[in-house]
Amino acid sequence: MSMEKLSIKKSNLLILTVIASSLIVNFILFWNGKWYELFYPFTTYFLNYLIFSIKKYFDEEIEKKYIREVFSHYISPKLVEELIQNPEMVKLGGEKKELTCFFSDIAGFTTISEKLQPEELVSLLNEYLSRMSNIIMENRGTIDKYIGDAIMGIFGAPVDSENNAKDACVAALSYQKDLEKLREEKNVKLFARIGINTGEMIVGNMGCSIGEIKRFDYTVIGDEVNLASRLEGINKYYGTNIIISENTYKKLKMILRLDL
């Protein structure tokens, strides 16, 4: 339990204790004809507690609404609920964390697009992005952004996960397996390259605020992010579909306790 929640619980307990004590004393005085001596103090305590509770309720509802609006498009509903239960995990601004970054891109997408009508291309791309994004989110990943047909994902934020390297690798394998099904269903030679890297990155809400124009994205930056992107790109030189970095490899060994 966070210190903030513990502090709120202690404050509520203190207020309830004061009210209960006032009631007991007031009851005793009532039998002695002096109930009015604590009526106003008791009323003051009760109203303060009522106002505090109402304010706390609305503050929590506003916070929940904010979390849902910001993260519902990027992470699974299950992780959104985890954030709502632990809102302190959403830290405004940036912080350095060890995360796993995931980049995927369709191989030869230009060639594919030239063979399809615009409507067919958009339909195929939408289905591809939807299915692959769901796989990332089902494995506790966050959709950072779409760059054309490319998908950038984060594992380990905003909800902490010590197994973020494993989650990313499992997602990559599921990604390729489901892509194979999509190729058969659509009869299109759709292949994707994936690059994965684990390391310290800066993560947080980044963007701009100019007058009434406010644009923010929850994203990651840093050399380790760039490395994941580079790993995705070099797949074409090795004829591979998935490449992970040495950092991810070592983290995976440690998580799975494998002697590789």
C-alpha atoms as a printed R data frame, in Angstrom:
    type eleno elety resid chain resno       x       y       z
1   ATOM     1    CA   MET     A     1   0.000   0.000   0.000
2   ATOM     2    CA   SER     A     2   1.321   3.461  -0.940
3   ATOM     3    CA   MET     A     3   2.172   6.067   1.713
4   ATOM     4    CA   GLU     A     4  -0.486   8.378   0.249
5   ATOM     5    CA   LYS     A     5  -3.244   5.777   0.655
6   ATOM     6    CA   LEU     A     6  -2.001   4.924   4.153
7   ATOM     7    CA   SER     A     7  -2.103   8.614   5.101
8   ATOM     8    CA   ILE     A     8  -5.700   8.943   3.836
9   ATOM     9    CA   LYS     A     9  -6.766   5.849   5.792
10  ATOM    10    CA   LYS     A    10  -5.171   7.251   8.965
11  ATOM    11    CA   SER     A    11  -6.933  10.596   8.439
12  ATOM    12    CA   ASN     A    12 -10.298   8.860   7.974
13  ATOM    13    CA   LEU     A    13  -9.709   6.753  11.082
14  ATOM    14    CA   LEU     A    14  -8.810   9.840  13.122
15  ATOM    15    CA   ILE     A    15 -11.944  11.709  12.014
16  ATOM    16    CA   LEU     A    16 -14.178   8.700  12.721
17  ATOM    17    CA   THR     A    17 -12.552   8.293  16.151
18  ATOM    18    CA   VAL     A    18 -13.222  11.955  16.995
19  ATOM    19    CA   ILE     A    19 -16.850  11.661  15.859
20  ATOM    20    CA   ALA     A    20 -17.388   8.429  17.808
21  ATOM    21    CA   SER     A    21 -15.830   9.976  20.924
22  ATOM    22    CA   SER     A    22 -18.020  13.054  20.536
23  ATOM    23    CA   LEU     A    23 -21.122  10.870  20.245
24  ATOM    24    CA   ILE     A    24 -20.242   8.938  23.381
25  ATOM    25    CA   VAL     A    25 -19.504  12.090  25.384
26  ATOM    26    CA   ASN     A    26 -22.582  13.792  23.953
27  ATOM    27    CA   PHE     A    27 -24.732  10.820  24.948
28  ATOM    28    CA   ILE     A    28 -23.397  10.936  28.516
29  ATOM    29    CA   LEU     A    29 -24.014  14.670  28.736
30  ATOM    30    CA   PHE     A    30 -27.502  14.226  27.292
31  ATOM    31    CA   TRP     A    31 -28.506  12.239  30.344
32  ATOM    32    CA   ASN     A    32 -27.208  15.088  32.464
33  ATOM    33    CA   GLY     A    33 -29.112  17.729  30.490
34  ATOM    34    CA   LYS     A    34 -25.970  19.198  28.873
35  ATOM    35    CA   TRP     A    35 -26.104  17.646  25.368
36  ATOM    36    CA   TYR     A    36 -25.963  21.074  23.670
37  ATOM    37    CA   GLU     A    37 -22.394  21.712  24.883
38  ATOM    38    CA   LEU     A    38 -20.928  19.349  22.254
39  ATOM    39    CA   PHE     A    39 -23.660  19.619  19.610
40  ATOM    40    CA   TYR     A    40 -21.890  22.301  17.561
41  ATOM    41    CA   PRO     A    41 -18.397  20.753  17.762
42  ATOM    42    CA   PHE     A    42 -19.855  17.389  16.767
43  ATOM    43    CA   THR     A    43 -21.739  18.960  13.847
44  ATOM    44    CA   THR     A    44 -18.541  20.692  12.714
45  ATOM    45    CA   TYR     A    45 -16.560  17.448  12.768
46  ATOM    46    CA   PHE     A    46 -19.323  15.604  10.932
47  ATOM    47    CA   LEU     A    47 -19.639  18.240   8.196
48  ATOM    48    CA   ASN     A    48 -15.846  18.359   7.734
49  ATOM    49    CA   TYR     A    49 -15.758  14.592   7.358
50  ATOM    50    CA   LEU     A    50 -18.676  14.673   4.904
51  ATOM    51    CA   ILE     A    51 -17.064  17.404   2.778
52  ATOM    52    CA   PHE     A    52 -13.704  15.604   2.842
53  ATOM    53    CA   SER     A    53 -15.330  12.309   1.757
54  ATOM    54    CA   ILE     A    54 -17.277  13.941  -1.092
55  ATOM    55    CA   LYS     A    55 -14.181  15.773  -2.350
56  ATOM    56    CA   LYS     A    56 -12.110  12.589  -2.154
57  ATOM    57    CA   TYR     A    57 -14.764  10.671  -4.103
58  ATOM    58    CA   PHE     A    58 -14.894  13.220  -6.938
59  ATOM    59    CA   ASP     A    59 -11.076  13.525  -7.032
60  ATOM    60    CA   GLU     A    60 -10.811   9.753  -7.425
61  ATOM    61    CA   GLU     A    61 -13.463   9.687 -10.162
62  ATOM    62    CA   ILE     A    62 -11.661  12.450 -12.077
63  ATOM    63    CA   GLU     A    63  -8.381  10.561 -11.735
64  ATOM    64    CA   LYS     A    64  -9.988   7.320 -12.953
65  ATOM    65    CA   LYS     A    65 -11.520   9.101 -15.947
66  ATOM    66    CA   TYR     A    66  -8.147  10.635 -16.821
67  ATOM    67    CA   ILE     A    67  -6.376   7.263 -16.665
68  ATOM    68    CA   ARG     A    68  -9.037   5.600 -18.820
69  ATOM    69    CA   GLU     A    69  -8.932   8.366 -21.432
70  ATOM    70    CA   VAL     A    70  -5.134   8.460 -21.620
71  ATOM    71    CA   PHE     A    71  -4.301   4.744 -21.542
72  ATOM    72    CA   SER     A    72  -7.357   2.865 -22.899
73  ATOM    73    CA   HIS     A    73  -6.014   3.135 -26.472
74  ATOM    74    CA   TYR     A    74  -2.525   1.924 -25.554
75  ATOM    75    CA   ILE     A    75  -2.876  -0.932 -23.071
76  ATOM    76    CA   SER     A    76  -5.309  -3.749 -22.320
77  ATOM    77    CA   PRO     A    77  -8.422  -3.112 -20.177
78  ATOM    78    CA   LYS     A    78  -6.889  -5.351 -17.493
79  ATOM    79    CA   LEU     A    79  -3.831  -3.114 -17.181
80  ATOM    80    CA   VAL     A    80  -6.029   0.001 -17.213
81  ATOM    81    CA   GLU     A    81  -7.858  -1.377 -14.171
82  ATOM    82    CA   GLU     A    82  -4.495  -2.033 -12.472
83  ATOM    83    CA   LEU     A    83  -3.576   1.606 -13.032
84  ATOM    84    CA   ILE     A    84  -6.920   2.752 -11.647
85  ATOM    85    CA   GLN     A    85  -6.337   0.675  -8.509
86  ATOM    86    CA   ASN     A    86  -2.772   2.041  -8.224
87  ATOM    87    CA   PRO     A    87  -2.831   5.549  -9.775
88  ATOM    88    CA   GLU     A    88   0.528   6.415  -8.194
89  ATOM    89    CA   MET     A    89   2.088   4.227 -10.910
90  ATOM    90    CA   VAL     A    90   1.264   6.944 -13.442
91  ATOM    91    CA   LYS     A    91   4.031   9.441 -12.859
92  ATOM    92    CA   LEU     A    92   3.742  12.734 -14.711
93  ATOM    93    CA   GLY     A    93   6.829  13.842 -16.558
94  ATOM    94    CA   GLY     A    94   9.695  11.472 -17.268
95  ATOM    95    CA   GLU     A    95  11.553   8.850 -15.273
96  ATOM    96    CA   LYS     A    96  14.364   6.420 -16.051
97  ATOM    97    CA   LYS     A    97  13.314   2.768 -15.965
98  ATOM    98    CA   GLU     A    98  14.550  -0.542 -17.290
99  ATOM    99    CA   LEU     A    99  12.055  -1.447 -20.000
100 ATOM   100    CA   THR     A   100  11.852  -3.511 -23.156
101 ATOM   101    CA   CYS     A   101  11.177  -1.742 -26.438
102 ATOM   102    CA   PHE     A   102   9.508  -3.555 -29.344
103 ATOM   103    CA   PHE     A   103   9.581  -2.459 -33.003
104 ATOM   104    CA   SER     A   104   7.829  -4.230 -35.868
105 ATOM   105    CA   ASP     A   105   7.553  -3.351 -39.545
106 ATOM   106    CA   ILE     A   106   6.032  -5.029 -42.604
107 ATOM   107    CA   ALA     A   107   8.650  -6.272 -45.071
108 ATOM   108    CA   GLY     A   108   8.157  -4.978 -48.625
109 ATOM   109    CA   PHE     A   109   5.019  -3.041 -47.763
110 ATOM   110    CA   THR     A   110   5.439  -0.733 -50.777
111 ATOM   111    CA   THR     A   111   5.325  -3.715 -53.137
112 ATOM   112    CA   ILE     A   112   2.198  -5.052 -51.415
113 ATOM   113    CA   SER     A   113   0.459  -1.672 -51.561
114 ATOM   114    CA   GLU     A   114   1.054  -1.384 -55.306
115 ATOM   115    CA   LYS     A   115  -0.853  -4.617 -55.938
116 ATOM   116    CA   LEU     A   116  -3.959  -3.651 -53.936
117 ATOM   117    CA   GLN     A   117  -6.746  -1.150 -54.414
118 ATOM   118    CA   PRO     A   118  -6.770   1.673 -51.807
119 ATOM   119    CA   GLU     A   119  -9.844   0.224 -50.068
120 ATOM   120    CA   GLU     A   120  -8.282  -3.245 -49.916
121 ATOM   121    CA   LEU     A   121  -4.998  -1.840 -48.637
122 ATOM   122    CA   VAL     A   122  -6.646   0.156 -45.845
123 ATOM   123    CA   SER     A   123  -8.786  -2.828 -44.823
124 ATOM   124    CA   LEU     A   124  -5.761  -5.144 -44.732
125 ATOM   125    CA   LEU     A   125  -3.635  -2.656 -42.818
126 ATOM   126    CA   ASN     A   126  -6.373  -1.982 -40.258
127 ATOM   127    CA   GLU     A   127  -6.885  -5.691 -39.616
128 ATOM   128    CA   TYR     A   128  -3.124  -6.247 -39.358
129 ATOM   129    CA   LEU     A   129  -2.617  -3.377 -36.909
130 ATOM   130    CA   SER     A   130  -5.640  -4.414 -34.827
131 ATOM   131    CA   ARG     A   131  -4.647  -8.065 -34.497
132 ATOM   132    CA   MET     A   132  -0.978  -7.415 -33.838
133 ATOM   133    CA   SER     A   133  -1.717  -4.618 -31.361
134 ATOM   134    CA   ASN     A   134  -4.036  -6.926 -29.434
135 ATOM   135    CA   ILE     A   135  -1.240  -9.496 -29.156
136 ATOM   136    CA   ILE     A   136   1.111  -6.858 -27.729
137 ATOM   137    CA   MET     A   137  -1.486  -5.663 -25.220
138 ATOM   138    CA   GLU     A   138  -2.499  -9.209 -24.236
139 ATOM   139    CA   ASN     A   139   1.134  -9.755 -23.206
140 ATOM   140    CA   ARG     A   140   1.159  -6.698 -20.906
141 ATOM   141    CA   GLY     A   141   2.614  -4.415 -23.564
142 ATOM   142    CA   THR     A   142   1.770  -0.788 -24.304
143 ATOM   143    CA   ILE     A   143   1.205   0.529 -27.819
144 ATOM   144    CA   ASP     A   144   3.496   3.537 -28.050
145 ATOM   145    CA   LYS     A   145   2.653   4.616 -31.590
146 ATOM   146    CA   TYR     A   146   2.021   3.608 -35.187
147 ATOM   147    CA   ILE     A   147   4.434   4.829 -37.838
148 ATOM   148    CA   GLY     A   148   2.706   3.947 -41.076
149 ATOM   149    CA   ASP     A   149   2.614   0.132 -41.022
150 ATOM   150    CA   ALA     A   150   5.166  -0.027 -38.184
151 ATOM   151    CA   ILE     A   151   4.224  -0.635 -34.552
152 ATOM   152    CA   MET     A   152   6.254   0.558 -31.572
153 ATOM   153    CA   GLY     A   153   5.524  -1.058 -28.230
154 ATOM   154    CA   ILE     A   154   6.769  -0.793 -24.641
155 ATOM   155    CA   PHE     A   155   6.896  -3.561 -22.051
156 ATOM   156    CA   GLY     A   156   7.219  -2.688 -18.361
157 ATOM   157    CA   ALA     A   157   5.409   0.678 -18.363
158 ATOM   158    CA   PRO     A   158   3.170   2.257 -17.232
159 ATOM   159    CA   VAL     A   159   2.433  -0.903 -15.212
160 ATOM   160    CA   ASP     A   160   5.678  -2.276 -13.763
161 ATOM   161    CA   SER     A   161   6.694  -5.780 -14.773
162 ATOM   162    CA   GLU     A   162   9.949  -7.526 -13.873
163 ATOM   163    CA   ASN     A   163   9.285  -9.959 -16.718
164 ATOM   164    CA   ASN     A   164   9.018  -7.305 -19.430
165 ATOM   165    CA   ALA     A   165  11.769  -8.927 -21.545
166 ATOM   166    CA   LYS     A   166   9.960 -12.269 -21.471
167 ATOM   167    CA   ASP     A   167   6.594 -10.617 -22.214
168 ATOM   168    CA   ALA     A   168   8.051  -8.898 -25.282
169 ATOM   169    CA   CYS     A   169   9.587 -12.120 -26.608
170 ATOM   170    CA   VAL     A   170   6.387 -14.115 -26.069
171 ATOM   171    CA   ALA     A   171   4.479 -11.351 -27.844
172 ATOM   172    CA   ALA     A   172   6.923 -11.505 -30.779
173 ATOM   173    CA   LEU     A   173   6.432 -15.268 -31.186
174 ATOM   174    CA   SER     A   174   2.633 -14.952 -30.962
175 ATOM   175    CA   TYR     A   175   2.829 -12.032 -33.397
176 ATOM   176    CA   GLN     A   176   4.563 -14.138 -36.052
177 ATOM   177    CA   LYS     A   177   2.235 -17.085 -35.467
178 ATOM   178    CA   ASP     A   178  -0.894 -14.978 -35.922
179 ATOM   179    CA   LEU     A   179   0.645 -13.249 -38.942
180 ATOM   180    CA   GLU     A   180   1.008 -16.668 -40.566
181 ATOM   181    CA   LYS     A   181  -2.744 -17.190 -40.120
182 ATOM   182    CA   LEU     A   182  -3.431 -13.746 -41.572
183 ATOM   183    CA   ARG     A   183  -1.364 -14.591 -44.669
184 ATOM   184    CA   GLU     A   184  -3.445 -17.717 -45.246
185 ATOM   185    CA   GLU     A   185  -6.742 -15.919 -44.652
186 ATOM   186    CA   LYS     A   186  -5.968 -12.988 -46.962
187 ATOM   187    CA   ASN     A   187  -3.738 -14.864 -49.419
188 ATOM   188    CA   VAL     A   188  -1.201 -12.037 -49.194
189 ATOM   189    CA   LYS     A   189   2.545 -12.386 -48.708
190 ATOM   190    CA   LEU     A   190   2.587 -10.377 -45.493
191 ATOM   191    CA   PHE     A   191   5.774 -10.713 -43.455
192 ATOM   192    CA   ALA     A   192   6.968  -8.622 -40.526
193 ATOM   193    CA   ARG     A   193  10.358  -7.961 -38.964
194 ATOM   194    CA   ILE     A   194  10.656  -7.450 -35.199
195 ATOM   195    CA   GLY     A   195  13.445  -5.890 -33.113
196 ATOM   196    CA   ILE     A   196  13.524  -6.096 -29.305
197 ATOM   197    CA   ASN     A   197  15.869  -4.459 -26.796
198 ATOM   198    CA   THR     A   198  15.917  -4.186 -23.009
199 ATOM   199    CA   GLY     A   199  17.621  -1.352 -21.157
200 ATOM   200    CA   GLU     A   200  17.247   1.924 -19.289
201 ATOM   201    CA   MET     A   201  14.999   4.410 -21.069
202 ATOM   202    CA   ILE     A   202  13.236   7.665 -20.238
203 ATOM   203    CA   VAL     A   203   9.496   7.080 -20.123
204 ATOM   204    CA   GLY     A   204   6.650   9.488 -19.467
205 ATOM   205    CA   ASN     A   205   4.174  11.977 -20.856
206 ATOM   206    CA   MET     A   206   5.924  14.120 -23.439
207 ATOM   207    CA   GLY     A   207   4.588  16.751 -25.802
208 ATOM   208    CA   CYS     A   208   3.723  20.420 -25.981
209 ATOM   209    CA   SER     A   209   1.285  22.922 -24.536
210 ATOM   210    CA   ILE     A   210   0.828  26.125 -26.543
211 ATOM   211    CA   GLY     A   211  -2.186  28.155 -25.515
212 ATOM   212    CA   GLU     A   212  -5.251  25.961 -25.882
213 ATOM   213    CA   ILE     A   213  -3.342  23.429 -27.981
214 ATOM   214    CA   LYS     A   214  -2.211  20.523 -25.831
215 ATOM   215    CA   ARG     A   215  -0.657  17.412 -27.304
216 ATOM   216    CA   PHE     A   216   0.904  14.724 -25.140
217 ATOM   217    CA   ASP     A   217   2.013  11.149 -25.744
218 ATOM   218    CA   TYR     A   218   3.115   8.479 -23.303
219 ATOM   219    CA   THR     A   219   6.368   7.353 -24.885
220 ATOM   220    CA   VAL     A   220   9.999   6.333 -24.393
221 ATOM   221    CA   ILE     A   221  13.239   7.914 -25.581
222 ATOM   222    CA   GLY     A   222  16.925   7.040 -25.368
223 ATOM   223    CA   ASP     A   223  19.722   5.073 -27.001
224 ATOM   224    CA   GLU     A   224  18.168   1.745 -25.986
225 ATOM   225    CA   VAL     A   225  15.006   2.677 -27.905
226 ATOM   226    CA   ASN     A   226  17.060   3.508 -30.991
227 ATOM   227    CA   LEU     A   227  18.842   0.156 -30.715
228 ATOM   228    CA   ALA     A   228  15.510  -1.715 -30.800
229 ATOM   229    CA   SER     A   229  14.633   0.161 -33.987
230 ATOM   230    CA   ARG     A   230  17.995  -0.697 -35.543
231 ATOM   231    CA   LEU     A   231  17.559  -4.376 -34.665
232 ATOM   232    CA   GLU     A   232  14.235  -4.439 -36.465
233 ATOM   233    CA   GLY     A   233  15.897  -3.018 -39.572
234 ATOM   234    CA   ILE     A   234  18.824  -5.439 -39.750
235 ATOM   235    CA   ASN     A   235  16.505  -8.457 -39.958
236 ATOM   236    CA   LYS     A   236  16.455  -7.998 -43.731
237 ATOM   237    CA   TYR     A   237  20.243  -8.443 -43.934
238 ATOM   238    CA   TYR     A   238  20.131 -11.759 -42.060
239 ATOM   239    CA   GLY     A   239  16.882 -13.087 -43.517
240 ATOM   240    CA   THR     A   240  15.328 -13.305 -40.043
241 ATOM   241    CA   ASN     A   241  11.964 -12.296 -38.578
242 ATOM   242    CA   ILE     A   242  12.908 -11.563 -34.944
243 ATOM   243    CA   ILE     A   243  16.161 -10.209 -33.500
244 ATOM   244    CA   ILE     A   244  16.683  -9.523 -29.792
245 ATOM   245    CA   SER     A   245  19.582  -7.657 -28.231
246 ATOM   246    CA   GLU     A   246  22.202  -9.113 -25.901
247 ATOM   247    CA   ASN     A   247  20.593  -7.239 -23.009
248 ATOM   248    CA   THR     A   248  17.241  -8.883 -23.701
249 ATOM   249    CA   TYR     A   249  18.925 -12.261 -24.118
250 ATOM   250    CA   LYS     A   250  20.652 -11.977 -20.715
251 ATOM   251    CA   LYS     A   251  17.454 -10.776 -19.043
252 ATOM   252    CA   LEU     A   252  15.524 -13.667 -20.565
253 ATOM   253    CA   LYS     A   253  18.124 -16.167 -19.290
254 ATOM   254    CA   MET     A   254  17.824 -14.721 -15.803
255 ATOM   255    CA   ILE     A   255  14.004 -14.768 -15.817
256 ATOM   256    CA   LEU     A   256  13.775 -18.308 -17.159
257 ATOM   257    CA   ARG     A   257  16.912 -19.465 -15.288
258 ATOM   258    CA   LEU     A   258  18.246 -21.158 -18.391
259 ATOM   259    CA   ASP     A   259  21.842 -22.270 -18.873
260 ATOM   260    CA   LEU     A   260  22.243 -21.034 -22.446
